[in-house]
Amino acid sequence: MPDLILDGEVFTPGSPGYDAIRRPVNAAYREVRPRLVLLCRSVSDVVRALAYATATGERIAPRGGGHCFAGRSSTDGIVLDLSGLDGVSVADERVATIGAGARLGQVYAALHTCGRTLPAGCGPTVGITGLTLGGGIGLLGRMHGLTCDRLVGAQVVLPGGSVVDCDHDREPDLFWALRGAGGGQFGVVTSLRFDTVPEPMTTRIEAHWSDIAFDELVSAWQAWAPQAPDELTVNLTVESEPSAPVRATLFGAATFDEEPTRSLLQELIDRAGVAPTIDVRGGLPYHHLKDTFADPRELPERALRIRSEFFSRAMSHRTLASLLAQLDGPETVGRRQLTFTAMGGAYNRVAEDATAFAHRKERFLLEHIADATDPWVDRSWAAAHADGSGHVYPNFPDPALEDWARGYHAGNYSRLAAVKNAYDPYRFFDFPQAI
Ligand SMILES: Cc1cc2nc3c(=O)[nH]c(=O)nc-3n(C[C@H](O)[C@H](O)[C@H](O)COP(=O)(O)OP(=O)(O)OC[C@H]3O[C@@H](n4cnc5c(N)ncnc54)[C@H](O)[C@@H]3O)c2cc1C
């Protein structure tokens, strides 16, 4: 058995700090008690941790931000906590090297000081690595693509303990697979290199409707938002709660000034036929705009369940009517949310096989979010699935998915299986629905 001496720290049940560090952000997996949590502060720590796990035969789960909806960064074996590797540096005013344990809030703040940013997600505590490995959808994505589309290289510790740098020229198959297959599949990423983009000034958009005919609004959004100019992303949430009217919130960002943004939004409002209360505010650096949005998934005290699917065309009126009828059913027990995220734009200008992320023809993503015990999630997902593309975002893993290989990876699955065989032939990294 190798010694376990780390530059970082080792936490065991009962040791000071164990309870704080063992818990992932996702409340559904807070009771899982790992035998060890290894807080890594160097690449050598990761190598030592993998050697130790190999010798003991225990399952090891890498953890960045700890947000995985399927609990894949939790285990009763060894949690490899990478939060001690969270440096961000920028070279040549453009290429950022980011430690695998950094979270989005840190990344945006550090890049902002250099006038740069990344098209990445919203939640400030979401890990940059988990997000990037599964794709990375955000408010600048229709203009600049997925977070993984900006990845130019990564350092990875492989199951046997070797440390490799991968990019377009070195270990190209691994580099291809890291861009969209989902986290924890091939090795432990220790750092990521990104080609950043200039941080834009943005206009913040928020609008609210309540007590209206929501099918008109959702139809209008489906026809309009996925093909709006790339500079504008607006997402729509429709939510219900017991004893409250159903309400809808439009939230998003434009890299246009305030006036052109208002004119564009008027097109959507005219199509929907009902005016909202609306707040459009220009002149915000992107980094500040992100801080002004509360994420509907960021409710740490509630165990949430999320199911989702991509759509390559607008829903039929029949499907939409059934979806909305269920949202506001008489047996509503807690808050239920349908969140529509606009795709199109730069997301769709990359070939399906250019990276592991296969979902390049989709118009929007729909999430069904409720308390973990609410059976509505399955009913609502099934109602929408009638018109869905059958494709599912790897960053929203769904244990209930039947054909998960096609759902997450579509036509890229066989190449991913070959990469898995080459880099992790003994399935050192394994979990339900692993490649
Ligand atoms: C509040 C909230 C907001 C979100 N917002 C967005 C959004 O705006 N856009 C979007 O696209 N997605 C969003 N997501 C989904 C998010 O992208 C995924 O949950 C993602 O997997 C989270 O990564 P993490 O590092 O925080 O989670 P973790 O649970 O730490 O990791 C996720 C997966 O990656 C693996 N992993 C982590 N680090 C490494 C590593 N260094 N090497 C190898 N594997 C690793 C883990 O083992 C696990 O399988 C959101 C989720 C939440 C909960």
The ligand as a MOL file (V3000), in Angstrom:
LIG
                    3D

  0  0  0     0  0            999 V3000
M  V30 BEGIN CTAB
M  V30 COUNTS 53 58 0 0 0
M  V30 BEGIN ATOM
M  V30 1 C -26.4850 25.7980 -9.8930 0
M  V30 2 C -26.1040 25.1860 -11.2060 0
M  V30 3 C -25.9510 26.0090 -12.3090 0
M  V30 4 C -25.5710 25.4730 -13.5410 0
M  V30 5 N -25.4410 26.2960 -14.6170 0
M  V30 6 C -25.0330 25.7960 -15.7900 0
M  V30 7 C -24.8860 26.6350 -16.9190 0
M  V30 8 O -25.1420 27.8430 -16.8850 0
M  V30 9 N -24.4400 26.0830 -18.0820 0
M  V30 10 C -24.1460 24.7540 -18.1850 0
M  V30 11 O -23.7350 24.3210 -19.2600 0
M  V30 12 N -24.2870 23.9170 -17.1380 0
M  V30 13 C -24.7360 24.4110 -15.9450 0
M  V30 14 N -24.8970 23.5620 -14.8790 0
M  V30 15 C -24.5650 22.1380 -15.0310 0
M  V30 16 C -23.0530 21.9390 -14.8030 0
M  V30 17 O -22.3730 22.2260 -16.0090 0
M  V30 18 C -22.7590 20.4860 -14.3990 0
M  V30 19 O -23.4430 20.1790 -13.2160 0
M  V30 20 C -21.2430 20.2640 -14.2320 0
M  V30 21 O -20.9600 18.8920 -14.3190 0
M  V30 22 C -20.7790 20.7990 -12.9020 0
M  V30 23 O -19.4090 20.6640 -12.7490 0
M  V30 24 P -18.7890 20.7070 -11.2580 0
M  V30 25 O -17.3190 20.6880 -11.4020 0
M  V30 26 O -19.4150 21.8280 -10.5170 0
M  V30 27 O -19.3480 19.3850 -10.6340 0
M  V30 28 P -18.6620 18.0450 -10.1010 0
M  V30 29 O -19.7800 17.2970 -9.4950 0
M  V30 30 O -17.4910 18.3520 -9.2580 0
M  V30 31 O -18.1330 17.3520 -11.4170 0
M  V30 32 C -18.9890 16.9710 -12.4790 0
M  V30 33 C -18.4050 15.7400 -13.1820 0
M  V30 34 O -17.1200 16.0480 -13.6720 0
M  V30 35 C -16.1400 15.2020 -13.0730 0
M  V30 36 N -14.9590 15.9970 -12.7990 0
M  V30 37 C -14.8690 17.0880 -11.9980 0
M  V30 38 N -13.6120 17.5380 -11.9960 0
M  V30 39 C -12.9140 16.7280 -12.7900 0
M  V30 40 C -11.5360 16.6830 -13.1750 0
M  V30 41 N -10.6600 17.5670 -12.7270 0
M  V30 42 N -11.1320 15.7210 -14.0470 0
M  V30 43 C -12.0270 14.8030 -14.4940 0
M  V30 44 N -13.3220 14.7900 -14.1600 0
M  V30 45 C -13.7450 15.7540 -13.3280 0
M  V30 46 C -16.7930 14.6680 -11.8090 0
M  V30 47 O -16.2250 13.4360 -11.3920 0
M  V30 48 C -18.2440 14.5490 -12.2510 0
M  V30 49 O -18.4160 13.3760 -13.0210 0
M  V30 50 C -25.3220 24.0730 -13.6530 0
M  V30 51 C -25.4760 23.2500 -12.5320 0
M  V30 52 C -25.8750 23.7850 -11.3300 0
M  V30 53 C -26.0580 22.8810 -10.1560 0
M  V30 END ATOM
M  V30 BEGIN BOND
M  V30 1 1 1 2
M  V30 2 1 2 3
M  V30 3 2 2 52
M  V30 4 2 3 4
M  V30 5 1 4 5
M  V30 6 1 4 50
M  V30 7 2 5 6
M  V30 8 1 6 7
M  V30 9 1 6 13
M  V30 10 2 7 8
M  V30 11 1 7 9
M  V30 12 1 9 10
M  V30 13 2 10 11
M  V30 14 1 10 12
M  V30 15 2 12 13
M  V30 16 1 13 14
M  V30 17 1 14 15
M  V30 18 1 14 50
M  V30 19 1 15 16
M  V30 20 1 16 17
M  V30 21 1 16 18
M  V30 22 1 18 19
M  V30 23 1 18 20
M  V30 24 1 20 21
M  V30 25 1 20 22
M  V30 26 1 22 23
M  V30 27 1 23 24
M  V30 28 2 24 25
M  V30 29 1 24 26
M  V30 30 1 24 27
M  V30 31 1 27 28
M  V30 32 2 28 29
M  V30 33 1 28 30
M  V30 34 1 28 31
M  V30 35 1 31 32
M  V30 36 1 32 33
M  V30 37 1 33 34
M  V30 38 1 33 48
M  V30 39 1 34 35
M  V30 40 1 35 36
M  V30 41 1 35 46
M  V30 42 1 36 37
M  V30 43 1 36 45
M  V30 44 2 37 38
M  V30 45 1 38 39
M  V30 46 1 39 40
M  V30 47 2 39 45
M  V30 48 1 40 41
M  V30 49 2 40 42
M  V30 50 1 42 43
M  V30 51 2 43 44
M  V30 52 1 44 45
M  V30 53 1 46 47
M  V30 54 1 46 48
M  V30 55 1 48 49
M  V30 56 2 50 51
M  V30 57 1 51 52
M  V30 58 1 52 53
M  V30 END BOND
M  V30 END CTAB
M  END
